[in-house]
Amino acid sequence: MCAVAWTSEIETHLSHPSKLPGNDNNGGATVHIVIVGAGEVGSSIAKSLADSHDVVVVDVDPEKVEALNYNVDALAIEGDGASLPTLREAGIEKADILIASTDDDETNIITCGTAKTVADPFTIARIKGTNYLETWQGAEGALGVDFMVGTTMLTAKSIVRVIGLPAAHDVDTFAGGRVQMAEFEIPEASPVAGQTVQEADRFESLTFAAIFRNGDVIIPTGQTGIEAGDEVVVIGSEESVHELSAEVSQHTGDVDDILIVGGTEVACQIARLLEEQGLTPRLVEHDHDRARELAEELPNSRILEHDGTDREFLEREHIEEVDTVVAALKRNERNLLVSLLTKRLGVDRAVAIVDETEYSELFEAVGVDVAVSPREATAEEITRFTRERRAENVALIENDRAEVIEIEVDHDSVLADRPIQESIQDLPEGLVIGAITRNGDFVIPRGDTVIEEGDNVVVFAETVILEEATAKL
């Protein structure tokens, strides 16, 4: 059954705000974090947090423990994270945060509950199933979990955001949806390729924040040239970002003809979110019983009982007219097959779910337009939640290399009551003010724009630069 919508934004009423990193009650002290599960998600979180926090990772697999001790500046110990003696060995009684990130939902919930019996860390559980999410959402602090990251809904939301922006590889929202950040890869055939930023920026409420090229980060000026293959990060109003997306991709009209292949839970969630936008996606599921279940769950979707890898079937469905195909089957190789087959048959865009993050680049290298890894999305969500920074929202870009953050300007901020061209001189070079919202209205950031106390400001910079700038912002 499809779960109710899950919001990934940090809620202000969480049970133990004093435990969160960056809260004044911590006094700037190093945060002790226990991570249970040294798989792809847990290892990624540990790597992101170990430089600035005291991190201990627990796993039952001795090979994973050895690899983590060798590759990451964190202490990894072998043991069952749901066991109280193991948690005590990891220092649970002094822990500020416990992150349960194994591949088993029940283990993660039991681990959080066990930790709560002897200490009071802020507990975060990674959950794939939707039944536990519904239970947890119905009662604050249920199951001993303070913050639950629903992998399925998180992945579905990521895919739906990408569907809405042709050519975008990553999309995030700020200021309650009034500001969007998008990362575009510039195709060789795009009219934007070969233009300067000034020529490409024909949209008043848009900022070209950065260009990633051959491993380098370029903070562009108006005269910076945009080349085919560049990854361009833009920040602006939803309308302006959509207009640039149309320019980059040369896609005219709405993206409303969407075919989802696979009847998995994440496929169901994607269809549900698209229905909420007034769309009527088609969903292909080969199993008769599952197709009937989906037809009951998704009244505004067309459920097609067939094999999504059947070429003749796809041709009968006029695949060449489809805007986006989402490959959401259970196996990576099947998702790759669907993506490449539909691209060959003329679909505009193929988005594939990839269970192993290391395959994402491979999928995109061989022709898949966007590969989305649920594990990577989960690791990023937990990492951004535990960031030690006064931020309303955080988006991580290029494997944590850069960030877009949203802050509310207070009296002590270097930005307060000063024009941008003046205050930016007191901040590290390479920081970009991408957007401002004030009392719900979008304010275009220009050199002479005065940022006021209470404004919400969206900022881009490389992660190391933001670490330096945090105290001043």
Buried (B, 14 or more C-beta within 10 A) or exposed (E): EBBEBBEBEBEEEBEBBEBBBBBEEBEEEEBBBBBBBBBBBBBBBBBBBBEEBBBBBBBBEEEBBEBBBEEBEBBBBBBBBBBEEBBEBBBBEEBBBBBBBBBBBEBBBBBBBBBBEEBBBBBBBBBBBBEBBBBBBEEEBBBBBBBBBBBBBBBBBBBBBBBBBBBBBBBBBBBEEBBBBBBBBBBEEBEBBBBBBEBBBEBEBBBBBBBBBEEEBBBBEEEBBBBEEBBBBBBBBBBBBBBBBBBBBEBEEEBBBBBBBBBBBBBBBBBBBBBEEEBBBBBBBBEEEBBEBBBEBBEEBBBBBBEBBBEEBBEEBEBEEBBBBBBBBEEBEBBBBBBBBBBEBEBBBBBBBBEEBEBBEBBBEEEBBBBBBBBBBBBBBBBBBBBBBBBBBBBBBBEBEBBBBBBBBEEEBBBBEBBBEEBBEEBBEBBBBBBBBBEEEBBBBEEEBBBBEEBBBBBBBBBEBBBBBBEBB
